[in-house]
Amino acid sequence: MSFYFGNRRFAPSPAFVAMVLFLICLWVAGGASRSDAWGQVFVRAFSWLFLGALVLFGSMPQAWRGRPVFFLLLAAVILAVVQLVPLPPAIWGQLPGREVFGPAADAAQATSWRPIAIVPSSALNAVYALVVPVVAYLLMAGSRRSEDGGLVMLLMGMVFATMMLGLMQMAGFSFSNPFVNGNGLAAGTFANRNHFALFLAFGCLLAPVWAFDGRSRINWRAFAALATIPLFLLTILASGSRAGLVVGVIALFGGLAVVWGSARTAVRGYSRWAAPILVACFLLLIALLVLLSVGENRASSISRVLALDVEGDMRKRALPTVLTMIREYFPLGSGFGGFDTLFQMHEPDALLKPTYFNRVHDDLLEVVLDGGLAAGLLLGAGMIWWLWASVRAWRSKSGDMLPKLGSLMVLLIVVASAFDYPARTPVIMALLVVAAVWLSGPFASRQGAPLRRSN
């Protein structure tokens, strides 16, 4: 199957076509993290369908593309599965934090074998959820690096469409995605405005890469990017997401840093001050738009920051209890996905309220709480690899923007995870894998040539 764009012929690989369909499926139905959202059924069914097709009809993927990502993902799957291995009651009762569930509390427990995870159904759901990043990695490994530009274009379109849906919701249009749990807030295809804001921040990274990648002159794409980035930022401001402010600023300056060399090349025929002046004018324009948004009372994110009651914030009030839980269940952890159930056991009377505390709202802490020492070590290994790969990407003279783009996308997800749980939504979970594969860059073969899949 081939397509023609002007005089250029584009023959996508089957893996790339499948990746496009997979990402569209995730964009439509993968914006919620709750296990009871209808989108989870849809997304996981399609994920298993894609996985089955890969096993039956797919060719051997480029195993060396994103090799560290493969090992990190494999370790995560093994860790989640191990938590479901049943243990005899004599051993299980000696695990940290399990005393309250022992034979003294329930005589039936004296003969029952139980897994490490205290809430097995939630741990099983966590294992099922990992099919999404597994499929995302296999499809990325099976596609050609030359097709990555098409993914950038697709993601750019998805971010723009999400922004337009969010703006329509802010304008009063009624739009309810049946695949995600809604809370009445404008969040596009997402259930959470923080995840919506993070997705828009991705757009601030993707737009300049889409505009300048492989182009030595300024064309219409550069002007389109200059127009869409302020729209992404203003929509983040209007979303009411405080975490969105942080990731939005990082994305703005990070995106400019990624394309700085290409932008200077594009204006090489002009004065050497042309690029710095253009960037300064662009930043000044954004600053003026932000001030105008604040003046018109349209910057809900800034308003929420200014109105924040730190002492009354539930996340801060619950932090001592969360840290106590981490110590109590360490080093094996409490089991993936069971936080909301277990928090109700540890919740002090001062924190009781009509609504329940569903997450730690700091996913880095929650991963350690759920998975214990092993999860903390895996998380640390991932951070170390990200730092090493990022240094290599930013010091590279190859001119390849995708490793730098991947580095910043992973950074945004990690920063957002310190305030919320974005990587628990299927679409951002898959984008984390895509970004990590981009960050890993092309690996050289023994002869020094890039490893590419044969056409």
C-alpha positions in Angstrom: 0.0 0.0 0.0 1.5 3.3 -1.1 0.4 7.0 -0.9 1.7 10.0 -2.8 2.3 13.4 -1.3 3.2 15.7 -4.2 5.9 13.8 -6.0 6.9 11.7 -3.0 5.9 8.1 -2.6 5.1 6.9 1.0 4.7 3.2 1.6 4.0 2.7 5.3 4.9 -0.5 7.0 2.2 -2.7 8.5 3.5 -1.9 12.0 3.2 1.9 11.3 -0.4 1.5 10.0 -1.2 -0.5 13.1 0.4 2.1 15.4 -1.6 4.9 13.8 -4.9 2.9 14.4 -3.7 2.0 17.9 -3.0 5.6 18.9 -6.3 6.8 17.5 -8.1 4.1 19.5 -6.2 5.3 22.6 -7.0 9.0 21.9 -10.7 8.2 21.6 -11.1 5.9 24.6 -7.9 5.9 26.6 -8.2 9.2 28.5 -9.4 7.7 31.9 -7.4 5.8 34.5 -10.3 4.3 36.5 -10.7 0.6 36.1 -14.5 0.9 35.8 -14.4 3.4 32.9 -15.9 2.0 29.7 -12.8 3.1 27.8 -10.7 0.5 29.6 -12.8 -2.3 28.1 -12.5 -0.8 24.6 -8.8 -0.1 24.8 -7.8 -3.4 26.3 -9.9 -5.4 23.9 -8.2 -3.6 20.9 -4.8 -4.0 22.6 -5.2 -7.7 22.8 -6.5 -7.8 19.3 -3.3 -5.9 18.1 -1.1 -8.2 20.2 -2.7 -11.3 18.7 -2.3 -10.0 15.2 1.4 -9.2 16.0 1.9 -12.8 17.2 0.2 -14.4 14.3 1.1 -12.2 11.4 3.9 -9.9 12.5 7.5 -10.2 11.6 10.4 -10.1 14.0 10.6 -6.6 15.4 13.8 -4.5 15.6 14.7 -5.9 19.0 17.6 -3.5 19.3 15.5 -0.4 18.8 14.7 0.9 22.3 16.5 -2.0 24.0 16.5 -0.3 27.4 12.8 0.4 27.1 12.2 -3.3 26.4 14.1 -4.4 29.6 12.4 -1.8 31.8 9.0 -2.8 30.5 9.8 -6.5 30.9 10.8 -5.8 34.5 7.6 -3.9 35.2 5.5 -6.8 33.8 7.4 -9.4 35.9 7.1 -7.3 39.0 3.3 -6.9 38.5 2.9 -10.6 37.9 5.0 -11.7 40.9 2.6 -9.8 43.2 -0.1 -12.2 42.1 1.8 -15.4 43.0 -0.1 -17.1 45.9 1.8 -17.7 49.1 1.1 -20.1 52.0 -0.6 -18.5 55.0 2.4 -19.1 57.2 4.6 -16.9 54.9 1.9 -14.4 53.9 1.0 -13.6 57.5 4.6 -12.6 58.2 4.8 -10.1 55.4 4.9 -6.4 56.5 1.5 -4.9 57.1 -0.4 -8.1 56.8 -0.9 -8.8 60.5 -4.4 -7.2 60.5 -5.5 -9.7 57.8 -4.1 -12.8 59.6 -5.9 -15.7 61.2 -6.7 -13.6 64.3 -9.0 -11.4 62.1 -10.4 -14.2 60.0 -10.2 -17.9 60.7 -10.6 -18.7 57.0 -7.2 -17.0 56.4 -5.5 -19.8 58.4 -5.7 -22.2 55.4 -6.0 -19.7 52.5 -3.1 -19.0 50.1 -2.9 -15.3 49.1 -0.8 -13.2 46.8 1.6 -10.5 47.9 -1.0 -7.9 46.7 -3.5 -7.2 49.5 -6.2 -6.3 47.0 -5.7 -9.0 44.3 -8.4 -7.8 42.0 -6.7 -4.4 41.7 -3.3 -6.0 41.1 -4.8 -8.2 38.4 -6.2 -5.0 36.8 -2.7 -3.5 36.9 -1.4 -6.5 35.0 -4.1 -6.2 32.4 -3.3 -2.5 32.0 0.3 -3.3 31.0 -0.9 -4.7 27.7 -1.1 -1.2 26.4 2.6 -0.2 26.8 3.6 -3.7 25.6 1.7 -3.3 22.3 3.0 0.2 21.9 6.6 -1.0 22.3 6.1 -3.9 19.8 4.6 -1.6 17.2 7.3 1.0 17.6 9.9 -1.7 17.4 8.4 -3.0 14.2 8.1 0.3 12.4 10.8 2.1 10.5 12.6 5.1 12.0 11.8 7.0 8.8 8.1 6.7 9.7 8.6 8.5 13.0 7.9 11.9 11.3 4.5 10.6 10.5 3.9 9.8 14.2 4.9 13.4 15.1 2.3 14.7 12.6 -0.4 12.3 13.9 0.3 13.3 17.6 0.3 17.0 16.6 -3.2 16.5 15.1 -4.4 14.6 18.1 -3.3 17.4 20.5 -4.9 20.0 18.3 -8.2 18.1 18.2 -8.1 17.6 21.9 -7.5 21.4 22.4 -10.5 22.2 20.2 -12.8 19.8 22.1 -11.6 21.4 25.4 -12.3 24.9 24.0 -15.8 23.9 22.9 -16.5 22.6 26.4 -15.2 25.8 27.9 -17.5 27.7 25.6 -20.5 25.8 26.9 -20.9 23.1 24.3 -22.1 19.8 25.8 -19.6 17.1 25.0 -19.5 13.9 27.1 -17.1 11.2 26.1 -18.9 7.9 26.9 -15.5 6.1 27.3 -14.2 8.2 30.2 -15.6 9.2 33.6 -16.5 12.9 33.5 -16.5 15.4 36.4 -18.0 18.4 34.6 -14.7 20.0 33.9 -13.4 20.9 30.4 -10.8 18.3 29.7 -11.2 17.3 26.0 -11.0 13.5 25.7 -9.6 13.1 29.2 -11.3 12.6 32.5 -8.8 14.8 34.4 -7.8 18.4 33.6 -4.2 17.8 34.7 -3.8 15.0 32.1 -5.5 17.3 29.5 -3.0 20.1 30.3 -0.1 17.6 30.0 -1.3 16.5 26.6 -1.5 20.1 25.5 2.1 20.6 26.8 3.1 17.8 24.5 1.8 20.0 21.7 4.2 22.8 22.6 7.1 20.3 22.0 5.6 18.6 18.9 4.7 21.8 17.1 8.3 23.2 16.6 9.7 19.7 15.8 6.9 19.3 13.2 7.7 22.7 11.8 11.5 22.5 11.5 12.4 18.8 11.3 14.4 18.3 8.1 13.7 21.7 6.7 16.4 24.3 5.9 14.1 27.2 5.2 11.1 28.8 7.0 7.8 27.7 5.4 4.2 27.7 6.3 4.7 25.0 9.0 6.8 27.4 11.0 4.1 30.0 11.0 1.5 27.4 11.9 3.6 26.3 14.9 4.0 29.9 16.0 0.2 30.2 16.0 -0.7 26.9 17.7 1.8 27.1 20.6 0.2 30.2 22.1 -3.2 28.5 21.7 -1.9 25.4 23.6 -0.5 27.6 26.4 -3.6 29.7 26.7 -5.8 26.6 26.8 -3.6 25.2 29.6 -4.1 28.5 31.5 -7.9 28.2 31.1 -8.0 24.6 32.1 -7.4 25.3 35.8 -4.6 22.8 36.0 -1.8 24.0 38.4 0.5 21.2 37.3 -0.2 22.3 33.7 1.5 25.6 34.4 4.7 23.8 35.3 4.8 21.4 32.4 3.6 24.2 30.0 6.6 26.4 30.9 9.0 23.5 30.6 7.5 22.5 27.2 7.6 26.1 25.9 11.4 26.6 26.5 12.2 22.9 25.8 10.5 23.0 22.4 12.5 26.1 21.5 15.7 24.4 22.7 15.1 21.3 20.5 14.7 23.3 17.3 17.2 26.1 18.1 19.9 24.8 15.7 17.4 24.2 12.9 15.8 27.6 13.4 19.2 29.3 13.2 19.9 27.4 10.0 16.6 28.4 8.5 17.4 32.2 8.9 21.1 31.8 8.0 20.7 34.2 5.1 19.6 37.0 7.4 21.4 38.8 10.2 23.0 36.6 12.9 20.6 38.3 15.3 17.5 37.2 13.4 16.9 34.0 15.3 17.4 35.5 18.8 15.2 38.5 17.9 12.5 36.2 16.5 12.5 34.0 19.7 12.5 37.1 21.9 9.5 38.5 20.1 7.7 35.2 20.3 8.2 35.0 24.0 7.1 38.6 24.4 4.0 37.9 22.5 3.2 34.9 24.7 3.9 37.0 27.9 1.4 39.6 26.6 -1.2 37.0 25.8 -0.8 35.5 29.3 -1.2 39.0 30.9 -4.2 39.6 28.9 -5.7 36.3 29.9 -5.1 37.1 33.6 -6.6 40.5 33.2 -9.7 39.1 31.6 -10.0 36.5 34.4 -9.5 33.6 31.9 -6.3 32.1 33.5 -8.0 29.7 35.9 -4.7 27.8 36.5 -3.0 30.9 37.8 -6.1 31.9 39.8 -6.1 28.4 41.5 -2.4 28.8 42.4 -3.0 32.2 44.0 -6.1 30.9 45.9 -4.3 27.7 47.0 -4.7 26.9 50.7 -1.6 24.8 51.3 -2.7 23.7 54.8 -6.1 22.8 53.5 -4.9 20.9 50.4 -5.9 17.3 50.7 -2.7 16.1 49.1 -0.5 17.8 51.7 -2.8 16.7 54.6 -2.7 13.1 53.5 1.1 13.0 52.9 2.0 11.9 56.5 -0.5 9.0 56.3 0.9 8.0 52.9 4.5 8.0 54.2 3.4 5.9 57.2 1.8 3.4 54.8 5.0 3.2 52.8 7.0 2.4 55.9 4.4 -0.2 57.1 4.3 -2.2 53.9 8.0 -1.8 53.0 9.9 -3.6 51.4 7.4 -5.7 49.5 4.7 -3.0 49.1 1.0 -3.2 49.4 0.2 -4.3 45.9 -0.5 -2.4 42.7 -3.8 -0.6 42.4 -5.1 -1.1 45.9 -4.3 2.4 47.3 -7.9 3.7 47.7 -9.0 0.6 49.5 -6.1 0.5 51.9 -6.1 4.2 52.5 -9.5 3.9 54.0 -8.0 1.6 56.7 -5.3 4.1 57.6 -7.3 7.3 57.1 -7.4 9.4 60.3 -10.7 11.0 61.4 -9.4 14.4 60.5 -9.2 13.5 56.8 -12.7 12.0 56.5 -15.0 13.7 54.0 -17.9 12.8 51.7 -15.6 12.0 48.8 -12.8 9.4 48.9 -9.1 9.9 48.3 -8.5 7.8 45.1 -4.8 8.3 44.6 -1.7 9.7 46.3 -1.5 12.4 43.6 2.2 11.8 43.6 2.7 8.7 41.4 6.3 8.4 42.3 5.4 7.8 45.9 2.5 5.6 45.0 4.7 3.3 42.9 7.0 2.8 45.9 3.9 2.3 48.2 2.4 -0.3 45.8 5.6 -2.1 44.7 8.0 -1.6 47.6 11.7 -1.7 47.2 11.7 -3.5 43.8 9.4 -0.9 42.3 11.6 1.9 43.8 14.7 0.3 42.3 13.0 -0.1 38.9 11.9 3.5 39.0 15.4 4.6 40.0 16.9 2.6 37.1 14.5 4.2 34.7 15.5 7.7 36.0 19.2 6.9 35.7 18.7 5.6 32.1 16.7 8.7 31.2 19.4 11.0 32.5 22.2 9.1 30.7 20.2 8.9 27.4 19.2 12.6 27.7 22.8 13.8 28.1 23.7 11.7 25.1 20.8 13.1 23.1 21.5 16.7 23.9 25.3 16.4 23.3 24.8 14.6 20.0 25.8 16.5 16.8 23.6 14.3 14.5 20.9 16.9 14.3 18.2 14.3 15.1 15.5 16.0 17.0 13.5 12.9 18.1 15.8 11.8 20.9 15.6 15.4 22.4 11.9 15.4 21.9 11.6 12.0 23.6 13.8 13.3 26.5 11.5 16.2 27.1 8.3 14.2 26.8 9.5 11.8 29.4 10.5 14.7 31.6 7.0 16.2 31.4 5.4 13.0 32.3 7.7 12.6 35.3 7.1 16.1 36.5 3.3 15.8 36.0 3.5 12.5 38.0 4.8 14.4 41.0 1.4 16.1 41.1 -0.9 13.5 39.7 -1.1 10.1 38.0 -1.0 10.8 34.2 0.9 7.6 33.2 -2.1 5.5 34.5 -4.2 6.7 31.5 -3.7 4.4 28.5 -3.0 7.1 26.0 -0.2 8.8 28.1 1.1 5.3 29.1 1.6 4.6 25.4 3.1 8.0 24.7 5.6 7.4 27.5 6.8 4.3 25.6 6.9 6.2 22.3 8.9 9.0 23.8 11.3 6.5 25.5 11.9 4.7 22.2 12.6 8.0 20.5 15.0 8.9 23.4 16.9 5.6 23.0 17.9 6.7 19.5 19.2 4.6 16.6 21.6 1.9 17.8 24.5 1.1 15.5 25.0 -2.4 14.2 28.4 -4.1 14.5 29.4 -2.6 11.1 28.4 0.8 12.4 25.3 1.3 10.2 21.9 2.1 11.8 19.8 -0.9 12.4 16.8 -0.6 10.1 14.1 -3.0 9.2 14.2 -4.1 5.6 11.4 -2.8 3.4 
